[in-house]
Amino acid sequence: MSEGLGYQSPEAGACEELRRGEVGFLFANVKTVSDAQVGDTITDATEEAAGASGRFSPAKPMVFGGPLPGGVHAHGLLRDALEKLD
């Protein structure tokens, strides 16, 4: 059994190989996160990839945030500040 190769259905399960069209996971020794992108094709060293599927666009880094009051009694102050933005 390959260490770090498997599928999720709904529990993680190990497998010997993933074939074309199957969805699974693998652990790889990637030194820099930017070296791997969503939608990358992984192939055998002896078999050339047919090409990118073109279904994935580059991921856009983003941060989600929202205003939170500083304390229990700060809700009114936050509301007043937000009303001033209009």
HTML snippet that shows the backbone in 3Dmol.js (N, CA, C, O; Angstrom):
<script src="https://3Dmol.org/build/3Dmol-min.js"></script>
<div id="view" style="width:600px;height:400px;position:relative"></div>
<script>
const pdb = `
ATOM      1  N   MET A   1       0.848  -1.179   0.000  1.00  0.00           N
ATOM      2  CA  MET A   1       0.000   0.000   0.000  1.00  0.00           C
ATOM      3  C   MET A   1       0.889   1.237   0.000  1.00  0.00           C
ATOM      4  O   MET A   1       1.844   1.315   0.772  1.00  0.00           O
ATOM      5  N   SER A   2       0.581   2.202  -0.861  1.00  0.00           N
ATOM      6  CA  SER A   2       1.343   3.446  -0.931  1.00  0.00           C
ATOM      7  C   SER A   2       1.032   4.303   0.280  1.00  0.00           C
ATOM      8  O   SER A   2      -0.128   4.481   0.652  1.00  0.00           O
ATOM      9  N   GLU A   3       2.065   4.825   0.878  1.00  0.00           N
ATOM     10  CA  GLU A   3       1.871   5.697   2.020  1.00  0.00           C
ATOM     11  C   GLU A   3       1.544   7.101   1.509  1.00  0.00           C
ATOM     12  O   GLU A   3       2.311   7.671   0.732  1.00  0.00           O
ATOM     13  N   GLY A   4       0.431   7.649   1.931  1.00  0.00           N
ATOM     14  CA  GLY A   4       0.065   8.994   1.514  1.00  0.00           C
ATOM     15  C   GLY A   4      -0.708   9.067   0.218  1.00  0.00           C
ATOM     16  O   GLY A   4      -0.728  10.121  -0.418  1.00  0.00           O
ATOM     17  N   LEU A   5      -1.343   7.989  -0.198  1.00  0.00           N
ATOM     18  CA  LEU A   5      -2.152   7.976  -1.413  1.00  0.00           C
ATOM     19  C   LEU A   5      -3.484   7.340  -1.060  1.00  0.00           C
ATOM     20  O   LEU A   5      -3.521   6.255  -0.478  1.00  0.00           O
ATOM     21  N   GLY A   6      -4.571   8.001  -1.406  1.00  0.00           N
ATOM     22  CA  GLY A   6      -5.852   7.433  -1.040  1.00  0.00           C
ATOM     23  C   GLY A   6      -7.026   8.223  -1.581  1.00  0.00           C
ATOM     24  O   GLY A   6      -6.884   9.027  -2.502  1.00  0.00           O
ATOM     25  N   TYR A   7      -8.185   7.982  -0.996  1.00  0.00           N
ATOM     26  CA  TYR A   7      -9.443   8.583  -1.408  1.00  0.00           C
ATOM     27  C   TYR A   7     -10.250   8.912  -0.155  1.00  0.00           C
ATOM     28  O   TYR A   7      -9.947   8.419   0.931  1.00  0.00           O
ATOM     29  N   GLN A   8     -11.261   9.734  -0.307  1.00  0.00           N
ATOM     30  CA  GLN A   8     -12.128  10.147   0.794  1.00  0.00           C
ATOM     31  C   GLN A   8     -13.539   9.716   0.442  1.00  0.00           C
ATOM     32  O   GLN A   8     -14.107  10.216  -0.529  1.00  0.00           O
ATOM     33  N   SER A   9     -14.129   8.786   1.218  1.00  0.00           N
ATOM     34  CA  SER A   9     -15.432   8.258   0.835  1.00  0.00           C
ATOM     35  C   SER A   9     -16.226   7.700   2.006  1.00  0.00           C
ATOM     36  O   SER A   9     -16.251   6.470   2.051  1.00  0.00           O
ATOM     37  N   PRO A  10     -16.844   8.317   2.911  1.00  0.00           N
ATOM     38  CA  PRO A  10     -16.542   9.628   3.465  1.00  0.00           C
ATOM     39  C   PRO A  10     -15.312   9.584   4.374  1.00  0.00           C
ATOM     40  O   PRO A  10     -14.745  10.630   4.689  1.00  0.00           O
ATOM     41  N   GLU A  11     -14.899   8.404   4.793  1.00  0.00           N
ATOM     42  CA  GLU A  11     -13.678   8.260   5.591  1.00  0.00           C
ATOM     43  C   GLU A  11     -12.473   8.135   4.665  1.00  0.00           C
ATOM     44  O   GLU A  11     -12.592   7.637   3.545  1.00  0.00           O
ATOM     45  N   ALA A  12     -11.325   8.584   5.131  1.00  0.00           N
ATOM     46  CA  ALA A  12     -10.103   8.455   4.332  1.00  0.00           C
ATOM     47  C   ALA A  12      -9.714   6.989   4.240  1.00  0.00           C
ATOM     48  O   ALA A  12      -9.719   6.272   5.240  1.00  0.00           O
ATOM     49  N   GLY A  13      -9.379   6.553   3.042  1.00  0.00           N
ATOM     50  CA  GLY A  13      -8.944   5.180   2.824  1.00  0.00           C
ATOM     51  C   GLY A  13      -7.719   5.149   1.927  1.00  0.00           C
ATOM     52  O   GLY A  13      -7.655   5.870   0.932  1.00  0.00           O
ATOM     53  N   ALA A  14      -6.762   4.326   2.271  1.00  0.00           N
ATOM     54  CA  ALA A  14      -5.539   4.217   1.474  1.00  0.00           C
ATOM     55  C   ALA A  14      -5.792   3.347   0.248  1.00  0.00           C
ATOM     56  O   ALA A  14      -6.671   2.485   0.261  1.00  0.00           O
ATOM     57  N   CYS A  15      -5.020   3.575  -0.811  1.00  0.00           N
ATOM     58  CA  CYS A  15      -5.113   2.741  -2.002  1.00  0.00           C
ATOM     59  C   CYS A  15      -3.734   2.629  -2.650  1.00  0.00           C
ATOM     60  O   CYS A  15      -2.826   3.404  -2.350  1.00  0.00           O
ATOM     61  N   GLU A  16      -3.597   1.658  -3.536  1.00  0.00           N
ATOM     62  CA  GLU A  16      -2.334   1.419  -4.227  1.00  0.00           C
ATOM     63  C   GLU A  16      -2.077   2.451  -5.317  1.00  0.00           C
ATOM     64  O   GLU A  16      -0.942   2.889  -5.504  1.00  0.00           O
ATOM     65  N   GLU A  17      -3.143   2.847  -6.048  1.00  0.00           N
ATOM     66  CA  GLU A  17      -2.992   3.795  -7.142  1.00  0.00           C
ATOM     67  C   GLU A  17      -4.305   4.511  -7.405  1.00  0.00           C
ATOM     68  O   GLU A  17      -5.381   4.018  -7.067  1.00  0.00           O
ATOM     69  N   LEU A  18      -4.196   5.672  -8.007  1.00  0.00           N
ATOM     70  CA  LEU A  18      -5.355   6.409  -8.498  1.00  0.00           C
ATOM     71  C   LEU A  18      -5.235   6.432 -10.011  1.00  0.00           C
ATOM     72  O   LEU A  18      -4.171   6.731 -10.554  1.00  0.00           O
ATOM     73  N   ARG A  19      -6.323   6.116 -10.684  1.00  0.00           N
ATOM     74  CA  ARG A  19      -6.304   6.075 -12.147  1.00  0.00           C
ATOM     75  C   ARG A  19      -6.931   7.329 -12.721  1.00  0.00           C
ATOM     76  O   ARG A  19      -7.547   8.120 -12.008  1.00  0.00           O
ATOM     77  N   ARG A  20      -6.763   7.495 -14.020  1.00  0.00           N
ATOM     78  CA  ARG A  20      -7.310   8.643 -14.732  1.00  0.00           C
ATOM     79  C   ARG A  20      -8.796   8.796 -14.420  1.00  0.00           C
ATOM     80  O   ARG A  20      -9.571   7.847 -14.541  1.00  0.00           O
ATOM     81  N   GLY A  21      -9.183  10.017 -14.013  1.00  0.00           N
ATOM     82  CA  GLY A  21     -10.585  10.310 -13.730  1.00  0.00           C
ATOM     83  C   GLY A  21     -10.983  10.094 -12.289  1.00  0.00           C
ATOM     84  O   GLY A  21     -12.039  10.571 -11.874  1.00  0.00           O
ATOM     85  N   GLU A  22     -10.178   9.393 -11.510  1.00  0.00           N
ATOM     86  CA  GLU A  22     -10.501   9.170 -10.101  1.00  0.00           C
ATOM     87  C   GLU A  22     -10.057  10.379  -9.282  1.00  0.00           C
ATOM     88  O   GLU A  22      -9.088  11.059  -9.618  1.00  0.00           O
ATOM     89  N   VAL A  23     -10.780  10.622  -8.219  1.00  0.00           N
ATOM     90  CA  VAL A  23     -10.461  11.745  -7.338  1.00  0.00           C
ATOM     91  C   VAL A  23      -9.936  11.186  -6.035  1.00  0.00           C
ATOM     92  O   VAL A  23     -10.540  10.289  -5.447  1.00  0.00           O
ATOM     93  N   GLY A  24      -8.829  11.707  -5.588  1.00  0.00           N
ATOM     94  CA  GLY A  24      -8.244  11.238  -4.346  1.00  0.00           C
ATOM     95  C   GLY A  24      -7.274  12.255  -3.784  1.00  0.00           C
ATOM     96  O   GLY A  24      -7.310  13.430  -4.149  1.00  0.00           O
ATOM     97  N   PHE A  25      -6.420  11.807  -2.909  1.00  0.00           N
ATOM     98  CA  PHE A  25      -5.420  12.684  -2.330  1.00  0.00           C
ATOM     99  C   PHE A  25      -4.072  11.994  -2.323  1.00  0.00           C
ATOM    100  O   PHE A  25      -3.978  10.769  -2.394  1.00  0.00           O
ATOM    101  N   LEU A  26      -3.038  12.800  -2.237  1.00  0.00           N
ATOM    102  CA  LEU A  26      -1.700  12.266  -2.076  1.00  0.00           C
ATOM    103  C   LEU A  26      -0.889  13.262  -1.268  1.00  0.00           C
ATOM    104  O   LEU A  26      -1.163  14.462  -1.280  1.00  0.00           O
ATOM    105  N   PHE A  27       0.090  12.761  -0.583  1.00  0.00           N
ATOM    106  CA  PHE A  27       1.017  13.604   0.155  1.00  0.00           C
ATOM    107  C   PHE A  27       2.267  13.724  -0.690  1.00  0.00           C
ATOM    108  O   PHE A  27       2.792  12.723  -1.177  1.00  0.00           O
ATOM    109  N   ALA A  28       2.743  14.938  -0.866  1.00  0.00           N
ATOM    110  CA  ALA A  28       3.928  15.168  -1.685  1.00  0.00           C
ATOM    111  C   ALA A  28       4.905  16.055  -0.930  1.00  0.00           C
ATOM    112  O   ALA A  28       4.513  16.819  -0.048  1.00  0.00           O
ATOM    113  N   ASN A  29       6.145  15.951  -1.274  1.00  0.00           N
ATOM    114  CA  ASN A  29       7.184  16.760  -0.657  1.00  0.00           C
ATOM    115  C   ASN A  29       7.328  18.052  -1.461  1.00  0.00           C
ATOM    116  O   ASN A  29       8.267  18.208  -2.242  1.00  0.00           O
ATOM    117  N   VAL A  30       6.395  18.964  -1.262  1.00  0.00           N
ATOM    118  CA  VAL A  30       6.419  20.248  -1.955  1.00  0.00           C
ATOM    119  C   VAL A  30       7.078  21.253  -1.026  1.00  0.00           C
ATOM    120  O   VAL A  30       6.591  21.501   0.077  1.00  0.00           O
ATOM    121  N   LYS A  31       8.180  21.829  -1.470  1.00  0.00           N
ATOM    122  CA  LYS A  31       8.951  22.724  -0.603  1.00  0.00           C
ATOM    123  C   LYS A  31       8.353  24.117  -0.521  1.00  0.00           C
ATOM    124  O   LYS A  31       8.482  24.779   0.509  1.00  0.00           O
ATOM    125  N   THR A  32       7.707  24.573  -1.573  1.00  0.00           N
ATOM    126  CA  THR A  32       7.097  25.896  -1.591  1.00  0.00           C
ATOM    127  C   THR A  32       5.636  25.741  -2.003  1.00  0.00           C
ATOM    128  O   THR A  32       5.341  25.082  -3.000  1.00  0.00           O
ATOM    129  N   VAL A  33       4.733  26.334  -1.256  1.00  0.00           N
ATOM    130  CA  VAL A  33       3.306  26.187  -1.543  1.00  0.00           C
ATOM    131  C   VAL A  33       2.983  26.657  -2.955  1.00  0.00           C
ATOM    132  O   VAL A  33       2.112  26.083  -3.608  1.00  0.00           O
ATOM    133  N   SER A  34       3.662  27.681  -3.432  1.00  0.00           N
ATOM    134  CA  SER A  34       3.374  28.201  -4.773  1.00  0.00           C
ATOM    135  C   SER A  34       3.795  27.231  -5.877  1.00  0.00           C
ATOM    136  O   SER A  34       3.442  27.438  -7.038  1.00  0.00           O
ATOM    137  N   ASP A  35       4.543  26.174  -5.539  1.00  0.00           N
ATOM    138  CA  ASP A  35       4.929  25.168  -6.529  1.00  0.00           C
ATOM    139  C   ASP A  35       3.749  24.294  -6.954  1.00  0.00           C
ATOM    140  O   ASP A  35       3.797  23.670  -8.014  1.00  0.00           O
ATOM    141  N   ALA A  36       2.705  24.242  -6.153  1.00  0.00           N
ATOM    142  CA  ALA A  36       1.520  23.431  -6.472  1.00  0.00           C
ATOM    143  C   ALA A  36       0.309  24.348  -6.555  1.00  0.00           C
ATOM    144  O   ALA A  36       0.088  25.183  -5.677  1.00  0.00           O
ATOM    145  N   GLN A  37      -0.468  24.187  -7.609  1.00  0.00           N
ATOM    146  CA  GLN A  37      -1.659  25.003  -7.810  1.00  0.00           C
ATOM    147  C   GLN A  37      -2.891  24.107  -7.903  1.00  0.00           C
ATOM    148  O   GLN A  37      -2.778  22.923  -8.222  1.00  0.00           O
ATOM    149  N   VAL A  38      -4.059  24.666  -7.628  1.00  0.00           N
ATOM    150  CA  VAL A  38      -5.313  23.929  -7.766  1.00  0.00           C
ATOM    151  C   VAL A  38      -5.456  23.491  -9.212  1.00  0.00           C
ATOM    152  O   VAL A  38      -5.293  24.303 -10.123  1.00  0.00           O
ATOM    153  N   GLY A  39      -5.758  22.227  -9.435  1.00  0.00           N
ATOM    154  CA  GLY A  39      -5.944  21.717 -10.788  1.00  0.00           C
ATOM    155  C   GLY A  39      -4.693  21.173 -11.437  1.00  0.00           C
ATOM    156  O   GLY A  39      -4.741  20.757 -12.594  1.00  0.00           O
ATOM    157  N   ASP A  40      -3.567  21.161 -10.729  1.00  0.00           N
ATOM    158  CA  ASP A  40      -2.348  20.593 -11.299  1.00  0.00           C
ATOM    159  C   ASP A  40      -2.567  19.129 -11.668  1.00  0.00           C
ATOM    160  O   ASP A  40      -3.277  18.403 -10.971  1.00  0.00           O
ATOM    161  N   THR A  41      -1.957  18.707 -12.758  1.00  0.00           N
ATOM    162  CA  THR A  41      -2.035  17.322 -13.200  1.00  0.00           C
ATOM    163  C   THR A  41      -0.802  16.584 -12.707  1.00  0.00           C
ATOM    164  O   THR A  41       0.320  17.066 -12.860  1.00  0.00           O
ATOM    165  N   ILE A  42      -1.009  15.428 -12.121  1.00  0.00           N
ATOM    166  CA  ILE A  42       0.087  14.617 -11.607  1.00  0.00           C
ATOM    167  C   ILE A  42       0.158  13.359 -12.464  1.00  0.00           C
ATOM    168  O   ILE A  42      -0.841  12.664 -12.645  1.00  0.00           O
ATOM    169  N   THR A  43       1.334  13.076 -12.982  1.00  0.00           N
ATOM    170  CA  THR A  43       1.482  11.920 -13.859  1.00  0.00           C
ATOM    171  C   THR A  43       2.646  11.052 -13.412  1.00  0.00           C
ATOM    172  O   THR A  43       3.429  11.420 -12.536  1.00  0.00           O
ATOM    173  N   ASP A  44       2.730   9.918 -14.026  1.00  0.00           N
ATOM    174  CA  ASP A  44       3.848   9.008 -13.832  1.00  0.00           C
ATOM    175  C   ASP A  44       5.041   9.567 -14.605  1.00  0.00           C
ATOM    176  O   ASP A  44       4.869  10.152 -15.674  1.00  0.00           O
ATOM    177  N   ALA A  45       6.234   9.391 -14.077  1.00  0.00           N
ATOM    178  CA  ALA A  45       7.426   9.914 -14.742  1.00  0.00           C
ATOM    179  C   ALA A  45       7.624   9.294 -16.122  1.00  0.00           C
ATOM    180  O   ALA A  45       8.268   9.903 -16.977  1.00  0.00           O
ATOM    181  N   THR A  46       7.090   8.103 -16.358  1.00  0.00           N
ATOM    182  CA  THR A  46       7.266   7.428 -17.643  1.00  0.00           C
ATOM    183  C   THR A  46       6.155   7.747 -18.634  1.00  0.00           C
ATOM    184  O   THR A  46       6.243   7.369 -19.802  1.00  0.00           O
ATOM    185  N   GLU A  47       5.100   8.446 -18.180  1.00  0.00           N
ATOM    186  CA  GLU A  47       3.948   8.721 -19.036  1.00  0.00           C
ATOM    187  C   GLU A  47       3.719  10.227 -19.111  1.00  0.00           C
ATOM    188  O   GLU A  47       3.531  10.876 -18.082  1.00  0.00           O
ATOM    189  N   GLU A  48       3.734  10.779 -20.301  1.00  0.00           N
ATOM    190  CA  GLU A  48       3.572  12.214 -20.462  1.00  0.00           C
ATOM    191  C   GLU A  48       2.107  12.613 -20.268  1.00  0.00           C
ATOM    192  O   GLU A  48       1.197  11.883 -20.661  1.00  0.00           O
ATOM    193  N   ALA A  49       1.896  13.773 -19.661  1.00  0.00           N
ATOM    194  CA  ALA A  49       0.532  14.267 -19.436  1.00  0.00           C
ATOM    195  C   ALA A  49      -0.086  14.695 -20.758  1.00  0.00           C
ATOM    196  O   ALA A  49       0.605  15.201 -21.642  1.00  0.00           O
ATOM    197  N   ALA A  50      -1.394  14.488 -20.888  1.00  0.00           N
ATOM    198  CA  ALA A  50      -2.104  14.860 -22.109  1.00  0.00           C
ATOM    199  C   ALA A  50      -2.270  16.368 -22.210  1.00  0.00           C
ATOM    200  O   ALA A  50      -2.545  16.882 -23.294  1.00  0.00           O
ATOM    201  N   GLY A  51      -2.112  17.081 -21.116  1.00  0.00           N
ATOM    202  CA  GLY A  51      -2.270  18.535 -21.113  1.00  0.00           C
ATOM    203  C   GLY A  51      -3.219  18.966 -20.018  1.00  0.00           C
ATOM    204  O   GLY A  51      -3.926  18.150 -19.427  1.00  0.00           O
ATOM    205  N   ALA A  52      -3.222  20.237 -19.761  1.00  0.00           N
ATOM    206  CA  ALA A  52      -4.079  20.783 -18.707  1.00  0.00           C
ATOM    207  C   ALA A  52      -5.536  20.732 -19.147  1.00  0.00           C
ATOM    208  O   ALA A  52      -5.842  20.872 -20.331  1.00  0.00           O
ATOM    209  N   SER A  53      -6.424  20.535 -18.193  1.00  0.00           N
ATOM    210  CA  SER A  53      -7.845  20.443 -18.523  1.00  0.00           C
ATOM    211  C   SER A  53      -8.434  21.811 -18.815  1.00  0.00           C
ATOM    212  O   SER A  53      -9.430  21.906 -19.533  1.00  0.00           O
ATOM    213  N   GLY A  54      -7.844  22.877 -18.275  1.00  0.00           N
ATOM    214  CA  GLY A  54      -8.361  24.219 -18.526  1.00  0.00           C
ATOM    215  C   GLY A  54      -9.584  24.566 -17.717  1.00  0.00           C
ATOM    216  O   GLY A  54     -10.160  25.637 -17.907  1.00  0.00           O
ATOM    217  N   ARG A  55     -10.003  23.688 -16.814  1.00  0.00           N
ATOM    218  CA  ARG A  55     -11.206  23.937 -16.021  1.00  0.00           C
ATOM    219  C   ARG A  55     -10.927  24.762 -14.778  1.00  0.00           C
ATOM    220  O   ARG A  55     -11.867  25.246 -14.147  1.00  0.00           O
ATOM    221  N   PHE A  56      -9.684  24.937 -14.410  1.00  0.00           N
ATOM    222  CA  PHE A  56      -9.350  25.666 -13.200  1.00  0.00           C
ATOM    223  C   PHE A  56      -8.704  26.990 -13.555  1.00  0.00           C
ATOM    224  O   PHE A  56      -7.860  27.062 -14.449  1.00  0.00           O
ATOM    225  N   SER A  57      -9.106  28.040 -12.849  1.00  0.00           N
ATOM    226  CA  SER A  57      -8.425  29.325 -13.003  1.00  0.00           C
ATOM    227  C   SER A  57      -7.566  29.526 -11.758  1.00  0.00           C
ATOM    228  O   SER A  57      -7.846  28.938 -10.713  1.00  0.00           O
ATOM    229  N   PRO A  58      -6.534  30.341 -11.857  1.00  0.00           N
ATOM    230  CA  PRO A  58      -5.642  30.524 -10.706  1.00  0.00           C
ATOM    231  C   PRO A  58      -6.407  31.005  -9.474  1.00  0.00           C
ATOM    232  O   PRO A  58      -7.310  31.835  -9.576  1.00  0.00           O
ATOM    233  N   ALA A  59      -6.039  30.481  -8.328  1.00  0.00           N
ATOM    234  CA  ALA A  59      -6.684  30.878  -7.080  1.00  0.00           C
ATOM    235  C   ALA A  59      -6.299  32.305  -6.737  1.00  0.00           C
ATOM    236  O   ALA A  59      -5.147  32.704  -6.908  1.00  0.00           O
ATOM    237  N   LYS A  60      -7.265  33.073  -6.253  1.00  0.00           N
ATOM    238  CA  LYS A  60      -7.020  34.449  -5.858  1.00  0.00           C
ATOM    239  C   LYS A  60      -6.962  34.503  -4.332  1.00  0.00           C
ATOM    240  O   LYS A  60      -7.941  34.172  -3.665  1.00  0.00           O
ATOM    241  N   PRO A  61      -5.823  34.918  -3.776  1.00  0.00           N
ATOM    242  CA  PRO A  61      -5.745  35.006  -2.319  1.00  0.00           C
ATOM    243  C   PRO A  61      -6.700  36.080  -1.809  1.00  0.00           C
ATOM    244  O   PRO A  61      -6.780  37.170  -2.377  1.00  0.00           O
ATOM    245  N   MET A  62      -7.414  35.773  -0.750  1.00  0.00           N
ATOM    246  CA  MET A  62      -8.330  36.758  -0.176  1.00  0.00           C
ATOM    247  C   MET A  62      -8.472  36.530   1.318  1.00  0.00           C
ATOM    248  O   MET A  62      -8.249  35.433   1.831  1.00  0.00           O
ATOM    249  N   VAL A  63      -8.842  37.580   1.983  1.00  0.00           N
ATOM    250  CA  VAL A  63      -9.044  37.539   3.430  1.00  0.00           C
ATOM    251  C   VAL A  63     -10.449  38.027   3.705  1.00  0.00           C
ATOM    252  O   VAL A  63     -10.866  39.060   3.180  1.00  0.00           O
ATOM    253  N   PHE A  64     -11.178  37.296   4.520  1.00  0.00           N
ATOM    254  CA  PHE A  64     -12.512  37.705   4.911  1.00  0.00           C
ATOM    255  C   PHE A  64     -12.435  38.284   6.314  1.00  0.00           C
ATOM    256  O   PHE A  64     -11.768  37.731   7.188  1.00  0.00           O
ATOM    257  N   GLY A  65     -13.103  39.372   6.516  1.00  0.00           N
ATOM    258  CA  GLY A  65     -13.102  39.982   7.841  1.00  0.00           C
ATOM    259  C   GLY A  65     -14.404  40.724   8.061  1.00  0.00           C
ATOM    260  O   GLY A  65     -15.150  41.002   7.121  1.00  0.00           O
ATOM    261  N   GLY A  66     -14.655  41.029   9.281  1.00  0.00           N
ATOM    262  CA  GLY A  66     -15.848  41.784   9.626  1.00  0.00           C
ATOM    263  C   GLY A  66     -15.603  42.570  10.892  1.00  0.00           C
ATOM    264  O   GLY A  66     -14.782  42.189  11.726  1.00  0.00           O
ATOM    265  N   PRO A  67     -16.318  43.669  11.031  1.00  0.00           N
ATOM    266  CA  PRO A  67     -16.133  44.474  12.240  1.00  0.00           C
ATOM    267  C   PRO A  67     -16.738  43.785  13.458  1.00  0.00           C
ATOM    268  O   PRO A  67     -17.868  43.300  13.409  1.00  0.00           O
ATOM    269  N   LEU A  68     -15.998  43.746  14.521  1.00  0.00           N
ATOM    270  CA  LEU A  68     -16.483  43.186  15.768  1.00  0.00           C
ATOM    271  C   LEU A  68     -16.281  44.228  16.865  1.00  0.00           C
ATOM    272  O   LEU A  68     -15.236  44.877  16.915  1.00  0.00           O
ATOM    273  N   PRO A  69     -17.255  44.393  17.732  1.00  0.00           N
ATOM    274  CA  PRO A  69     -17.087  45.358  18.821  1.00  0.00           C
ATOM    275  C   PRO A  69     -15.999  44.899  19.786  1.00  0.00           C
ATOM    276  O   PRO A  69     -15.749  43.703  19.938  1.00  0.00           O
ATOM    277  N   GLY A  70     -15.364  45.856  20.427  1.00  0.00           N
ATOM    278  CA  GLY A  70     -14.262  45.554  21.340  1.00  0.00           C
ATOM    279  C   GLY A  70     -14.690  44.920  22.641  1.00  0.00           C
ATOM    280  O   GLY A  70     -13.883  44.248  23.284  1.00  0.00           O
ATOM    281  N   GLY A  71     -15.898  45.104  23.041  1.00  0.00           N
ATOM    282  CA  GLY A  71     -16.366  44.538  24.298  1.00  0.00           C
ATOM    283  C   GLY A  71     -17.874  44.377  24.277  1.00  0.00           C
ATOM    284  O   GLY A  71     -18.525  44.661  23.271  1.00  0.00           O
ATOM    285  N   VAL A  72     -18.421  43.923  25.384  1.00  0.00           N
ATOM    286  CA  VAL A  72     -19.858  43.651  25.468  1.00  0.00           C
ATOM    287  C   VAL A  72     -20.675  44.922  25.272  1.00  0.00           C
ATOM    288  O   VAL A  72     -21.733  44.889  24.643  1.00  0.00           O
ATOM    289  N   HIS A  73     -20.192  46.043  25.805  1.00  0.00           N
ATOM    290  CA  HIS A  73     -20.960  47.288  25.748  1.00  0.00           C
ATOM    291  C   HIS A  73     -20.600  48.153  24.545  1.00  0.00           C
ATOM    292  O   HIS A  73     -21.072  49.285  24.443  1.00  0.00           O
ATOM    293  N   ALA A  74     -19.780  47.648  23.641  1.00  0.00           N
ATOM    294  CA  ALA A  74     -19.333  48.438  22.490  1.00  0.00           C
ATOM    295  C   ALA A  74     -20.238  48.281  21.273  1.00  0.00           C
ATOM    296  O   ALA A  74     -19.962  48.888  20.238  1.00  0.00           O
ATOM    297  N   HIS A  75     -21.303  47.496  21.355  1.00  0.00           N
ATOM    298  CA  HIS A  75     -22.194  47.299  20.211  1.00  0.00           C
ATOM    299  C   HIS A  75     -22.790  48.626  19.741  1.00  0.00           C
ATOM    300  O   HIS A  75     -22.861  48.889  18.541  1.00  0.00           O
ATOM    301  N   GLY A  76     -23.212  49.448  20.681  1.00  0.00           N
ATOM    302  CA  GLY A  76     -23.796  50.746  20.333  1.00  0.00           C
ATOM    303  C   GLY A  76     -22.790  51.640  19.635  1.00  0.00           C
ATOM    304  O   GLY A  76     -23.133  52.329  18.674  1.00  0.00           O
ATOM    305  N   LEU A  77     -21.552  51.638  20.107  1.00  0.00           N
ATOM    306  CA  LEU A  77     -20.512  52.457  19.484  1.00  0.00           C
ATOM    307  C   LEU A  77     -20.230  51.984  18.059  1.00  0.00           C
ATOM    308  O   LEU A  77     -20.050  52.799  17.155  1.00  0.00           O
ATOM    309  N   LEU A  78     -20.193  50.669  17.864  1.00  0.00           N
ATOM    310  CA  LEU A  78     -19.981  50.120  16.523  1.00  0.00           C
ATOM    311  C   LEU A  78     -21.135  50.502  15.596  1.00  0.00           C
ATOM    312  O   LEU A  78     -20.902  50.903  14.455  1.00  0.00           O
ATOM    313  N   ARG A  79     -22.363  50.382  16.067  1.00  0.00           N
ATOM    314  CA  ARG A  79     -23.537  50.735  15.266  1.00  0.00           C
ATOM    315  C   ARG A  79     -23.479  52.207  14.869  1.00  0.00           C
ATOM    316  O   ARG A  79     -23.735  52.543  13.713  1.00  0.00           O
ATOM    317  N   ASP A  80     -23.144  53.091  15.815  1.00  0.00           N
ATOM    318  CA  ASP A  80     -23.058  54.523  15.520  1.00  0.00           C
ATOM    319  C   ASP A  80     -21.976  54.807  14.494  1.00  0.00           C
ATOM    320  O   ASP A  80     -22.173  55.623  13.593  1.00  0.00           O
ATOM    321  N   ALA A  81     -20.833  54.143  14.620  1.00  0.00           N
ATOM    322  CA  ALA A  81     -19.732  54.343  13.677  1.00  0.00           C
ATOM    323  C   ALA A  81     -20.137  53.891  12.277  1.00  0.00           C
ATOM    324  O   ALA A  81     -19.833  54.571  11.297  1.00  0.00           O
ATOM    325  N   LEU A  82     -20.822  52.748  12.175  1.00  0.00           N
ATOM    326  CA  LEU A  82     -21.239  52.247  10.873  1.00  0.00           C
ATOM    327  C   LEU A  82     -22.300  53.151  10.234  1.00  0.00           C
ATOM    328  O   LEU A  82     -22.322  53.304   9.013  1.00  0.00           O
ATOM    329  N   GLU A  83     -23.176  53.748  11.044  1.00  0.00           N
ATOM    330  CA  GLU A  83     -24.193  54.643  10.516  1.00  0.00           C
ATOM    331  C   GLU A  83     -23.563  55.897   9.940  1.00  0.00           C
ATOM    332  O   GLU A  83     -24.109  56.487   9.008  1.00  0.00           O
ATOM    333  N   LYS A  84     -22.435  56.311  10.472  1.00  0.00           N
ATOM    334  CA  LYS A  84     -21.744  57.505   9.962  1.00  0.00           C
ATOM    335  C   LYS A  84     -21.137  57.250   8.576  1.00  0.00           C
ATOM    336  O   LYS A  84     -20.843  58.203   7.854  1.00  0.00           O
ATOM    337  N   LEU A  85     -20.947  55.996   8.197  1.00  0.00           N
ATOM    338  CA  LEU A  85     -20.372  55.685   6.895  1.00  0.00           C
ATOM    339  C   LEU A  85     -21.350  55.955   5.752  1.00  0.00           C
ATOM    340  O   LEU A  85     -20.925  56.139   4.612  1.00  0.00           O
ATOM    341  N   ASP A  86     -22.636  55.981   6.038  1.00  0.00           N
ATOM    342  CA  ASP A  86     -23.643  56.198   4.979  1.00  0.00           C
ATOM    343  C   ASP A  86     -23.627  57.568   4.450  1.00  0.00           C
ATOM    344  O   ASP A  86     -24.413  57.895   3.561  1.00  0.00           O
TER     345      ASP A  86
END
`;
const viewer = $3Dmol.createViewer("view");
viewer.addModel(pdb, "pdb");
viewer.setStyle({}, {cartoon: {color: "spectrum"}});
viewer.zoomTo();
viewer.render();
</script>
